[in-house]
Amino acid sequence: MTLAEVAKEAGVSAPTVSKVLNGRSDVSSTTRARVERLLEVHGYRRRNASPPRSPLVELVFHELDSVWAMELVRGVEDVAKANRTEVVLTRSGTRHAPAPDWIEGVLRRRPLGVVLVFSSLPAEVKQRLRSWNIPFVIVDPAGDPDPDVPSSARPTGPGAWRHPHLTDHGHERVAIITGFEDMLCSLARLDGYRSAMTMAGLPIDPALVRYGDYSVESGFEHGMDLLAGPGRPTAVFAGSDLQALGVLEAARVRGLRVPQDLSVVGYDDVPLAQWSSPPLTTVHQPLRHMAEEATRMLFRPDEPGRAGRRIELATHLVVRQSTAPPGGSAAAPGGADA
């Protein structure tokens, strides 16, 4: 099919089709999407069908202001550097998907590949990236990625989030401060908490189940509320290390000793966790390794079975000094399976 025929079917001029092929920015997103869709439907291939040559890997977040994000940045940078490639950071959209106008910028930059920290991508975005031969992968998705999108994450299957550490220590009133209600990882942490409580034969008090946003402030606010009454929990499982740090501060304000009066478990095992007071018992999530594996997939775009490939990296519990039996003292620090 000729450019003129594509232009006629799309209802645009031949020069407009040429602009789309050359990645010009002076074409509306609606027109560009319509033309690119027709080019793909009719099997039209650009003369230069090789991957973009800009020596860049684009890492896209909805937020960058956390130690969690920095661990992912380090992992991407390690692999990019080994492949003589630079990393460009982009902040765009929400925790679910990039902003609608992000795709225009990435097509102008033409990176070697894109690492996204989102749960899903709109079909139009996936189609446009593929039409420009830009490979992409999702790391640590907030939800289940589409089956045709490669990803690197922690396990989310049955039992993957079960944490009996606190109940094994004899705690019966255990609170949880998880994350956003619409995030798969938050619900998985909650399922693990419920599983551990059920297996220990303990009831679940709805008043001890809280939803936060994985921030220090969220942990502090919920911690202050949970620790205020006479029926307070003897242990708290926080959905992130940052939330756990907020709980530690709430315990200090309430005059409670950790771990003698309150045990606290975090999640992520960011470097800061070992320097808290006391050092934090936490679930180690291989954030840096997940980012490394995701980035390696970008440099292997022709690997058989790559489309929809999901790499899962196991978590494990790191026992430090923020947990003990009720009324007891912390055990010697060490590692244990979650």
C-alpha positions as YAML, in Angstrom:
chain: A
units: angstrom
residues:
- id: 1
  name: MET
  ca: [0.00, 0.00, 0.00]
- id: 2
  name: THR
  ca: [1.32, 3.45, -0.92]
- id: 3
  name: LEU
  ca: [1.41, 6.49, 1.35]
- id: 4
  name: ALA
  ca: [-1.24, 8.12, -0.80]
- id: 5
  name: GLU
  ca: [-3.59, 5.17, -0.24]
- id: 6
  name: VAL
  ca: [-2.99, 5.25, 3.51]
- id: 7
  name: ALA
  ca: [-3.62, 9.00, 3.50]
- id: 8
  name: LYS
  ca: [-6.89, 8.59, 1.59]
- id: 9
  name: GLU
  ca: [-8.19, 5.92, 3.99]
- id: 10
  name: ALA
  ca: [-7.17, 8.00, 7.02]
- id: 11
  name: GLY
  ca: [-8.74, 11.13, 5.60]
- id: 12
  name: VAL
  ca: [-5.50, 13.11, 5.72]
- id: 13
  name: SER
  ca: [-2.88, 14.33, 3.27]
- id: 14
  name: ALA
  ca: [0.14, 12.32, 2.15]
- id: 15
  name: PRO
  ca: [2.50, 14.83, 3.84]
- id: 16
  name: THR
  ca: [0.68, 14.19, 7.13]
- id: 17
  name: VAL
  ca: [1.32, 10.45, 6.78]
- id: 18
  name: SER
  ca: [4.97, 11.26, 6.07]
- id: 19
  name: LYS
  ca: [5.15, 13.38, 9.22]
- id: 20
  name: VAL
  ca: [3.81, 10.47, 11.27]
- id: 21
  name: LEU
  ca: [6.40, 8.13, 9.77]
- id: 22
  name: ASN
  ca: [9.18, 10.59, 10.57]
- id: 23
  name: GLY
  ca: [8.03, 11.19, 14.14]
- id: 24
  name: ARG
  ca: [7.26, 14.87, 13.61]
- id: 25
  name: SER
  ca: [5.55, 16.54, 16.58]
- id: 26
  name: ASP
  ca: [3.25, 18.79, 14.52]
- id: 27
  name: VAL
  ca: [0.53, 16.13, 14.17]
- id: 28
  name: SER
  ca: [-2.36, 15.80, 16.63]
- id: 29
  name: SER
  ca: [-2.36, 12.72, 18.84]
- id: 30
  name: THR
  ca: [-5.74, 11.63, 17.43]
- id: 31
  name: THR
  ca: [-4.57, 11.86, 13.82]
- id: 32
  name: ARG
  ca: [-1.25, 10.20, 14.62]
- id: 33
  name: ALA
  ca: [-2.98, 7.26, 16.32]
- id: 34
  name: ARG
  ca: [-5.38, 6.82, 13.37]
- id: 35
  name: VAL
  ca: [-2.57, 6.84, 10.81]
- id: 36
  name: GLU
  ca: [-0.34, 4.50, 12.81]
- id: 37
  name: ARG
  ca: [-3.21, 2.08, 13.29]
- id: 38
  name: LEU
  ca: [-3.83, 1.95, 9.53]
- id: 39
  name: LEU
  ca: [-0.13, 1.51, 8.82]
- id: 40
  name: GLU
  ca: [-0.06, -1.47, 11.14]
- id: 41
  name: VAL
  ca: [-3.31, -2.97, 9.80]
- id: 42
  name: HIS
  ca: [-2.04, -2.84, 6.23]
- id: 43
  name: GLY
  ca: [1.39, -4.19, 7.13]
- id: 44
  name: TYR
  ca: [3.23, -1.04, 6.18]
- id: 45
  name: ARG
  ca: [6.82, -1.01, 7.42]
- id: 46
  name: ARG
  ca: [9.10, 1.98, 7.72]
- id: 47
  name: ARG
  ca: [12.25, 1.82, 5.66]
- id: 48
  name: ASN
  ca: [14.20, 2.04, 8.87]
- id: 49
  name: ALA
  ca: [12.57, -0.74, 10.91]
- id: 50
  name: SER
  ca: [15.48, -1.20, 13.29]
- id: 51
  name: PRO
  ca: [15.15, -0.22, 16.98]
- id: 52
  name: PRO
  ca: [15.65, 3.48, 17.80]
- id: 53
  name: ARG
  ca: [19.29, 4.45, 18.16]
- id: 54
  name: SER
  ca: [19.20, 6.99, 20.99]
- id: 55
  name: PRO
  ca: [21.45, 5.45, 23.70]
- id: 56
  name: LEU
  ca: [18.81, 5.94, 26.40]
- id: 57
  name: VAL
  ca: [16.64, 3.84, 28.67]
- id: 58
  name: GLU
  ca: [13.60, 5.78, 29.85]
- id: 59
  name: LEU
  ca: [12.42, 5.04, 33.40]
- id: 60
  name: VAL
  ca: [8.89, 6.30, 34.04]
- id: 61
  name: PHE
  ca: [7.41, 6.84, 37.54]
- id: 62
  name: HIS
  ca: [4.34, 8.57, 38.86]
- id: 63
  name: GLU
  ca: [6.46, 9.74, 41.81]
- id: 64
  name: LEU
  ca: [10.18, 9.86, 42.59]
- id: 65
  name: ASP
  ca: [10.25, 11.10, 46.17]
- id: 66
  name: SER
  ca: [10.88, 7.87, 48.08]
- id: 67
  name: VAL
  ca: [13.72, 5.51, 48.97]
- id: 68
  name: TRP
  ca: [11.68, 2.77, 47.28]
- id: 69
  name: ALA
  ca: [11.91, 4.63, 43.97]
- id: 70
  name: MET
  ca: [15.65, 5.17, 44.37]
- id: 71
  name: GLU
  ca: [16.26, 1.42, 44.71]
- id: 72
  name: LEU
  ca: [14.54, 0.91, 41.35]
- id: 73
  name: VAL
  ca: [16.57, 3.74, 39.81]
- id: 74
  name: ARG
  ca: [19.81, 2.12, 40.97]
- id: 75
  name: GLY
  ca: [18.84, -1.23, 39.47]
- id: 76
  name: VAL
  ca: [18.00, 0.28, 36.09]
- id: 77
  name: GLU
  ca: [21.19, 2.36, 36.10]
- id: 78
  name: ASP
  ca: [23.39, -0.67, 36.88]
- id: 79
  name: VAL
  ca: [22.23, -2.58, 33.80]
- id: 80
  name: ALA
  ca: [22.09, 0.48, 31.56]
- id: 81
  name: LYS
  ca: [25.67, 1.39, 32.46]
- id: 82
  name: ALA
  ca: [26.83, -2.15, 31.71]
- id: 83
  name: ASN
  ca: [25.29, -1.73, 28.26]
- id: 84
  name: ARG
  ca: [26.83, 1.73, 27.72]
- id: 85
  name: THR
  ca: [23.45, 3.38, 27.92]
- id: 86
  name: GLU
  ca: [22.22, 6.41, 29.86]
- id: 87
  name: VAL
  ca: [19.00, 6.59, 31.91]
- id: 88
  name: VAL
  ca: [16.46, 9.38, 31.60]
- id: 89
  name: LEU
  ca: [13.85, 9.72, 34.35]
- id: 90
  name: THR
  ca: [10.31, 10.81, 33.58]
- id: 91
  name: ARG
  ca: [7.56, 11.60, 36.06]
- id: 92
  name: SER
  ca: [4.13, 11.17, 34.52]
- id: 93
  name: GLY
  ca: [0.57, 10.12, 35.26]
- id: 94
  name: THR
  ca: [-0.81, 8.20, 38.22]
- id: 95
  name: ARG
  ca: [0.21, 4.94, 39.88]
- id: 96
  name: HIS
  ca: [-1.93, 3.10, 37.29]
- id: 97
  name: ALA
  ca: [-0.83, 4.56, 33.94]
- id: 98
  name: PRO
  ca: [1.27, 7.35, 32.41]
- id: 99
  name: ALA
  ca: [-0.31, 10.64, 31.40]
- id: 100
  name: PRO
  ca: [-1.92, 10.68, 27.93]
- id: 101
  name: ASP
  ca: [0.66, 13.10, 26.53]
- id: 102
  name: TRP
  ca: [3.66, 11.06, 27.70]
- id: 103
  name: ILE
  ca: [3.75, 8.95, 24.54]
- id: 104
  name: GLU
  ca: [4.45, 11.99, 22.35]
- id: 105
  name: GLY
  ca: [7.58, 12.78, 24.33]
- id: 106
  name: VAL
  ca: [8.92, 9.25, 24.32]
- id: 107
  name: LEU
  ca: [8.48, 8.97, 20.55]
- id: 108
  name: ARG
  ca: [10.49, 12.18, 20.13]
- id: 109
  name: ARG
  ca: [13.25, 10.88, 22.42]
- id: 110
  name: ARG
  ca: [13.28, 7.43, 20.76]
- id: 111
  name: PRO
  ca: [14.94, 5.55, 23.62]
- id: 112
  name: LEU
  ca: [16.30, 2.03, 23.25]
- id: 113
  name: GLY
  ca: [13.57, 0.90, 25.65]
- id: 114
  name: VAL
  ca: [11.21, 1.97, 28.41]
- id: 115
  name: VAL
  ca: [10.87, 0.70, 32.00]
- id: 116
  name: LEU
  ca: [7.52, 1.67, 33.52]
- id: 117
  name: VAL
  ca: [6.43, 1.54, 37.16]
- id: 118
  name: PHE
  ca: [2.71, 1.23, 36.44]
- id: 119
  name: SER
  ca: [0.11, -1.50, 36.56]
- id: 120
  name: SER
  ca: [-1.13, -1.18, 32.99]
- id: 121
  name: LEU
  ca: [-0.72, 0.59, 29.67]
- id: 122
  name: PRO
  ca: [-3.54, 1.76, 27.40]
- id: 123
  name: ALA
  ca: [-3.82, -0.31, 24.21]
- id: 124
  name: GLU
  ca: [-3.05, 2.76, 22.08]
- id: 125
  name: VAL
  ca: [0.20, 3.39, 23.98]
- id: 126
  name: LYS
  ca: [1.33, -0.21, 23.56]
- id: 127
  name: GLN
  ca: [0.50, -0.12, 19.86]
- id: 128
  name: ARG
  ca: [2.43, 3.08, 19.26]
- id: 129
  name: LEU
  ca: [5.52, 1.89, 21.14]
- id: 130
  name: ARG
  ca: [5.50, -1.33, 19.15]
- id: 131
  name: SER
  ca: [4.99, 0.48, 15.86]
- id: 132
  name: TRP
  ca: [8.18, 2.42, 16.62]
- id: 133
  name: ASN
  ca: [10.04, -0.73, 17.72]
- id: 134
  name: ILE
  ca: [10.50, 0.59, 21.25]
- id: 135
  name: PRO
  ca: [10.50, -2.35, 23.70]
- id: 136
  name: PHE
  ca: [8.92, -1.79, 27.11]
- id: 137
  name: VAL
  ca: [8.60, -3.62, 30.41]
- id: 138
  name: ILE
  ca: [6.78, -3.03, 33.69]
- id: 139
  name: VAL
  ca: [8.61, -3.34, 37.02]
- id: 140
  name: ASP
  ca: [6.91, -3.89, 40.39]
- id: 141
  name: PRO
  ca: [3.41, -3.38, 38.95]
- id: 142
  name: ALA
  ca: [0.67, -2.07, 41.21]
- id: 143
  name: GLY
  ca: [-1.77, -4.52, 39.63]
- id: 144
  name: ASP
  ca: [-1.82, -7.43, 37.21]
- id: 145
  name: PRO
  ca: [-0.11, -6.35, 33.97]
- id: 146
  name: ASP
  ca: [-1.79, -7.19, 30.69]
- id: 147
  name: PRO
  ca: [-0.80, -10.69, 29.50]
- id: 148
  name: ASP
  ca: [1.07, -9.28, 26.50]
- id: 149
  name: VAL
  ca: [3.29, -7.01, 28.62]
- id: 150
  name: PRO
  ca: [6.58, -8.32, 30.10]
- id: 151
  name: SER
  ca: [7.14, -7.55, 33.78]
- id: 152
  name: SER
  ca: [9.46, -8.09, 36.72]
- id: 153
  name: ALA
  ca: [7.79, -8.39, 40.12]
- id: 154
  name: ARG
  ca: [7.47, -10.26, 43.39]
- id: 155
  name: PRO
  ca: [5.18, -13.31, 43.64]
- id: 156
  name: THR
  ca: [1.48, -12.62, 44.03]
- id: 157
  name: GLY
  ca: [0.11, -16.16, 44.01]
- id: 158
  name: PRO
  ca: [-1.66, -17.92, 46.90]
- id: 159
  name: GLY
  ca: [0.50, -17.91, 50.04]
- id: 160
  name: ALA
  ca: [3.13, -15.60, 48.56]
- id: 161
  name: TRP
  ca: [2.36, -12.91, 51.13]
- id: 162
  name: ARG
  ca: [1.74, -15.00, 54.23]
- id: 163
  name: HIS
  ca: [3.76, -13.72, 57.21]
- id: 164
  name: PRO
  ca: [3.34, -15.82, 60.42]
- id: 165
  name: HIS
  ca: [6.29, -14.20, 62.22]
- id: 166
  name: LEU
  ca: [4.19, -12.12, 64.61]
- id: 167
  name: THR
  ca: [1.65, -14.83, 65.42]
- id: 168
  name: ASP
  ca: [4.47, -17.33, 65.88]
- id: 169
  name: HIS
  ca: [5.80, -14.97, 68.56]
- id: 170
  name: GLY
  ca: [2.49, -15.18, 70.42]
- id: 171
  name: HIS
  ca: [0.87, -11.94, 69.29]
- id: 172
  name: GLU
  ca: [-2.93, -12.15, 69.12]
- id: 173
  name: ARG
  ca: [-3.90, -8.52, 68.49]
- id: 174
  name: VAL
  ca: [-2.02, -7.73, 65.32]
- id: 175
  name: ALA
  ca: [-2.84, -4.65, 63.25]
- id: 176
  name: ILE
  ca: [-2.04, -4.07, 59.60]
- id: 177
  name: ILE
  ca: [-1.50, -0.78, 57.80]
- id: 178
  name: THR
  ca: [-1.48, -1.68, 54.13]
- id: 179
  name: GLY
  ca: [-1.55, 0.59, 51.07]
- id: 180
  name: PHE
  ca: [-4.13, 1.86, 48.61]
- id: 181
  name: GLU
  ca: [-7.29, -0.24, 48.37]
- id: 182
  name: ASP
  ca: [-7.09, -0.40, 44.56]
- id: 183
  name: MET
  ca: [-3.53, -1.75, 44.37]
- id: 184
  name: LEU
  ca: [-2.83, -5.46, 43.97]
- id: 185
  name: CYS
  ca: [0.22, -5.30, 46.24]
- id: 186
  name: SER
  ca: [-1.87, -3.74, 49.04]
- id: 187
  name: LEU
  ca: [-4.52, -6.44, 48.76]
- id: 188
  name: ALA
  ca: [-1.85, -9.14, 48.64]
- id: 189
  name: ARG
  ca: [-0.33, -7.90, 51.90]
- id: 190
  name: LEU
  ca: [-3.81, -7.90, 53.43]
- id: 191
  name: ASP
  ca: [-4.46, -11.45, 52.20]
- id: 192
  name: GLY
  ca: [-1.19, -12.57, 53.77]
- id: 193
  name: TYR
  ca: [-2.13, -10.95, 57.07]
- id: 194
  name: ARG
  ca: [-5.54, -12.63, 57.05]
- id: 195
  name: SER
  ca: [-3.99, -15.97, 56.16]
- id: 196
  name: ALA
  ca: [-1.51, -15.78, 59.04]
- id: 197
  name: MET
  ca: [-4.23, -14.82, 61.51]
- id: 198
  name: THR
  ca: [-6.56, -17.57, 60.29]
- id: 199
  name: MET
  ca: [-3.85, -20.24, 60.42]
- id: 200
  name: ALA
  ca: [-3.10, -19.20, 64.00]
- id: 201
  name: GLY
  ca: [-6.79, -19.54, 64.88]
- id: 202
  name: LEU
  ca: [-7.09, -15.85, 65.70]
- id: 203
  name: PRO
  ca: [-10.05, -13.55, 64.93]
- id: 204
  name: ILE
  ca: [-9.55, -10.52, 62.71]
- id: 205
  name: ASP
  ca: [-10.68, -7.26, 64.27]
- id: 206
  name: PRO
  ca: [-11.81, -4.89, 61.46]
- id: 207
  name: ALA
  ca: [-10.71, -1.95, 63.62]
- id: 208
  name: LEU
  ca: [-7.11, -3.16, 63.27]
- id: 209
  name: VAL
  ca: [-7.17, -3.17, 59.46]
- id: 210
  name: ARG
  ca: [-6.09, 0.18, 57.98]
- id: 211
  name: TYR
  ca: [-5.42, 1.48, 54.47]
- id: 212
  name: GLY
  ca: [-2.65, 4.02, 54.00]
- id: 213
  name: ASP
  ca: [-0.48, 5.32, 51.19]
- id: 214
  name: TYR
  ca: [2.90, 3.74, 52.08]
- id: 215
  name: SER
  ca: [4.28, 7.02, 53.47]
- id: 216
  name: VAL
  ca: [5.81, 7.85, 56.86]
- id: 217
  name: GLU
  ca: [2.93, 10.22, 57.53]
- id: 218
  name: SER
  ca: [0.40, 7.48, 56.85]
- id: 219
  name: GLY
  ca: [2.12, 5.12, 59.27]
- id: 220
  name: PHE
  ca: [2.31, 7.80, 61.94]
- id: 221
  name: GLU
  ca: [-1.34, 8.86, 61.64]
- id: 222
  name: HIS
  ca: [-2.71, 5.32, 61.70]
- id: 223
  name: GLY
  ca: [-0.21, 4.36, 64.39]
- id: 224
  name: MET
  ca: [-1.32, 7.19, 66.66]
- id: 225
  name: ASP
  ca: [-4.93, 6.12, 66.28]
- id: 226
  name: LEU
  ca: [-4.29, 2.39, 66.73]
- id: 227
  name: LEU
  ca: [-2.14, 2.91, 69.84]
- id: 228
  name: ALA
  ca: [-4.49, 5.36, 71.56]
- id: 229
  name: GLY
  ca: [-7.03, 3.06, 73.22]
- id: 230
  name: PRO
  ca: [-6.90, 0.36, 75.88]
- id: 231
  name: GLY
  ca: [-7.53, -2.35, 73.27]
- id: 232
  name: ARG
  ca: [-4.45, -1.41, 71.28]
- id: 233
  name: PRO
  ca: [-2.58, -4.05, 69.25]
- id: 234
  name: THR
  ca: [0.62, -5.61, 70.56]
- id: 235
  name: ALA
  ca: [2.05, -5.75, 67.03]
- id: 236
  name: VAL
  ca: [1.72, -3.86, 63.74]
- id: 237
  name: PHE
  ca: [2.52, -5.11, 60.25]
- id: 238
  name: ALA
  ca: [3.17, -2.07, 58.03]
- id: 239
  name: GLY
  ca: [2.86, -2.34, 54.26]
- id: 240
  name: SER
  ca: [6.13, -0.46, 53.70]
- id: 241
  name: ASP
  ca: [9.25, 0.40, 55.66]
- id: 242
  name: LEU
  ca: [8.29, 4.07, 55.49]
- id: 243
  name: GLN
  ca: [4.94, 3.33, 57.13]
- id: 244
  name: ALA
  ca: [6.76, 1.23, 59.73]
- id: 245
  name: LEU
  ca: [9.01, 4.21, 60.55]
- id: 246
  name: GLY
  ca: [5.86, 6.26, 61.11]
- id: 247
  name: VAL
  ca: [4.54, 3.58, 63.49]
- id: 248
  name: LEU
  ca: [7.84, 3.64, 65.42]
- id: 249
  name: GLU
  ca: [7.48, 7.39, 65.89]
- id: 250
  name: ALA
  ca: [3.84, 7.00, 66.97]
- id: 251
  name: ALA
  ca: [4.92, 4.43, 69.56]
- id: 252
  name: ARG
  ca: [7.54, 6.85, 70.89]
- id: 253
  name: VAL
  ca: [4.97, 9.63, 71.17]
- id: 254
  name: ARG
  ca: [2.56, 7.28, 72.96]
- id: 255
  name: GLY
  ca: [5.27, 6.27, 75.42]
- id: 256
  name: LEU
  ca: [5.52, 2.68, 74.18]
- id: 257
  name: ARG
  ca: [8.78, 0.76, 73.91]
- id: 258
  name: VAL
  ca: [9.61, -1.23, 70.79]
- id: 259
  name: PRO
  ca: [9.73, -4.21, 70.94]
- id: 260
  name: GLN
  ca: [8.89, -4.64, 74.66]
- id: 261
  name: ASP
  ca: [5.45, -2.98, 74.38]
- id: 262
  name: LEU
  ca: [4.90, -3.13, 70.63]
- id: 263
  name: SER
  ca: [6.37, -5.21, 67.81]
- id: 264
  name: VAL
  ca: [6.65, -3.66, 64.35]
- id: 265
  name: VAL
  ca: [7.31, -5.33, 60.98]
- id: 266
  name: GLY
  ca: [7.89, -3.39, 57.78]
- id: 267
  name: TYR
  ca: [8.04, -4.25, 54.10]
- id: 268
  name: ASP
  ca: [10.65, -3.57, 51.37]
- id: 269
  name: ASP
  ca: [13.91, -3.70, 53.38]
- id: 270
  name: VAL
  ca: [15.17, -0.39, 52.03]
- id: 271
  name: PRO
  ca: [18.67, 0.56, 53.29]
- id: 272
  name: LEU
  ca: [17.16, 2.92, 55.87]
- id: 273
  name: ALA
  ca: [15.45, 0.01, 57.68]
- id: 274
  name: GLN
  ca: [18.65, -1.27, 59.29]
- id: 275
  name: TRP
  ca: [19.39, 2.19, 60.72]
- id: 276
  name: SER
  ca: [16.04, 2.84, 62.40]
- id: 277
  name: SER
  ca: [15.78, 2.74, 66.18]
- id: 278
  name: PRO
  ca: [15.47, -0.11, 66.84]
- id: 279
  name: PRO
  ca: [16.63, -1.73, 63.58]
- id: 280
  name: LEU
  ca: [13.51, -2.79, 61.71]
- id: 281
  name: THR
  ca: [12.36, -6.36, 61.16]
- id: 282
  name: THR
  ca: [11.06, -6.30, 57.60]
- id: 283
  name: VAL
  ca: [10.18, -8.31, 54.53]
- id: 284
  name: HIS
  ca: [13.00, -8.01, 52.03]
- id: 285
  name: GLN
  ca: [11.69, -7.18, 48.58]
- id: 286
  name: PRO
  ca: [14.43, -7.36, 45.92]
- id: 287
  name: LEU
  ca: [13.61, -3.98, 44.41]
- id: 288
  name: ARG
  ca: [17.00, -3.38, 42.86]
- id: 289
  name: HIS
  ca: [17.14, -6.91, 41.44]
- id: 290
  name: MET
  ca: [13.63, -6.55, 39.99]
- id: 291
  name: ALA
  ca: [14.69, -3.36, 38.21]
- id: 292
  name: GLU
  ca: [17.85, -5.05, 36.92]
- id: 293
  name: GLU
  ca: [15.90, -7.98, 35.48]
- id: 294
  name: ALA
  ca: [13.34, -5.68, 33.89]
- id: 295
  name: THR
  ca: [16.07, -3.63, 32.21]
- id: 296
  name: ARG
  ca: [17.87, -6.74, 30.96]
- id: 297
  name: MET
  ca: [14.68, -7.72, 29.11]
- id: 298
  name: LEU
  ca: [14.94, -4.49, 27.12]
- id: 299
  name: PHE
  ca: [18.32, -5.54, 25.81]
- id: 300
  name: ARG
  ca: [16.95, -8.94, 24.77]
- id: 301
  name: PRO
  ca: [13.91, -7.88, 22.69]
- id: 302
  name: ASP
  ca: [14.07, -10.89, 20.35]
- id: 303
  name: GLU
  ca: [14.23, -13.49, 23.12]
- id: 304
  name: PRO
  ca: [11.69, -16.29, 22.42]
- id: 305
  name: GLY
  ca: [8.60, -15.99, 24.59]
- id: 306
  name: ARG
  ca: [9.51, -12.47, 25.73]
- id: 307
  name: ALA
  ca: [6.03, -11.04, 25.07]
- id: 308
  name: GLY
  ca: [4.08, -11.35, 28.28]
- id: 309
  name: ARG
  ca: [7.02, -12.85, 30.16]
- id: 310
  name: ARG
  ca: [6.81, -12.37, 33.93]
- id: 311
  name: ILE
  ca: [9.86, -12.71, 36.17]
- id: 312
  name: GLU
  ca: [9.03, -13.26, 39.84]
- id: 313
  name: LEU
  ca: [11.67, -12.78, 42.55]
- id: 314
  name: ALA
  ca: [11.02, -14.19, 46.01]
- id: 315
  name: THR
  ca: [10.74, -12.18, 49.22]
- id: 316
  name: HIS
  ca: [12.04, -13.21, 52.64]
- id: 317
  name: LEU
  ca: [11.85, -11.95, 56.20]
- id: 318
  name: VAL
  ca: [14.84, -10.17, 57.74]
- id: 319
  name: VAL
  ca: [14.63, -10.36, 61.53]
- id: 320
  name: ARG
  ca: [16.19, -7.43, 63.36]
- id: 321
  name: GLN
  ca: [15.28, -5.86, 66.70]
- id: 322
  name: SER
  ca: [11.78, -4.42, 66.33]
- id: 323
  name: THR
  ca: [9.92, -7.66, 67.12]
- id: 324
  name: ALA
  ca: [9.64, -9.85, 70.22]
- id: 325
  name: PRO
  ca: [6.99, -11.88, 72.07]
- id: 326
  name: PRO
  ca: [4.46, -9.70, 73.93]
- id: 327
  name: GLY
  ca: [6.24, -8.13, 76.88]
- id: 328
  name: GLY
  ca: [9.56, -9.65, 75.82]
- id: 329
  name: SER
  ca: [12.88, -8.49, 74.42]
- id: 330
  name: ALA
  ca: [14.13, -8.66, 70.86]
- id: 331
  name: ALA
  ca: [15.82, -11.83, 69.71]
- id: 332
  name: ALA
  ca: [19.24, -11.77, 68.13]
- id: 333
  name: PRO
  ca: [18.97, -10.32, 64.60]
- id: 334
  name: GLY
  ca: [19.08, -12.69, 61.67]
- id: 335
  name: GLY
  ca: [17.20, -13.89, 58.61]
- id: 336
  name: ALA
  ca: [14.17, -16.12, 58.24]
- id: 337
  name: ASP
  ca: [11.78, -17.12, 55.50]
- id: 338
  name: ALA
  ca: [8.58, -15.15, 55.26]
...
